[in-house]
Amino acid sequence: MAFDPRRGAHHVEHLADRDQDSTDISRWSSISVPTLLLAGADTWEPMPTTMNALARTIPAARHVVWPGQSHFVTMTAPALFAEALREFFAEAPAVPPGRSDSGGPAGR
């Protein structure tokens, strides 16, 4: 099925009408695992501002911004998305099987 950005137009219009993002960015500062933040440079506000704040707040964040791409980059440029995931996972530290990122048993 081909991607049709017009299908999501009403969602985009709703987001564009918001004055600001009410996300409490500081609550994300305790994330200690490698985190990948992906964005198209042509995405509407407040997403770019929020993503930039998250990139500054999350200590182990990698922030990738693709010029000329919108919020729908995963559909319009899947190769860019796939390459970012490959690079991120290739560089992420391995977690031993049965262990969580904190060193304790998984699922706790």
Sequence and secondary structure as in RCSB ss.txt:
>XXXX:A:sequence
MAFDPRRGAHHVEHLADRDQDSTDISRWSSISVPTLLLAGADTWEPMPTTMNALARTIPAARHVVWPGQSHFVTM
TAPALFAEALREFFAEAPAVPPGRSDSGGPAGR
>XXXX:A:secstr
    GGGGHHHHHHHHT SS    GGGGTT  S EEEEEETT  TTHHHHHHHHHHHSTTEEEEEETT  TTHHH
H HHHHHHHHHHHHHHS    TTB TTSSBTT 
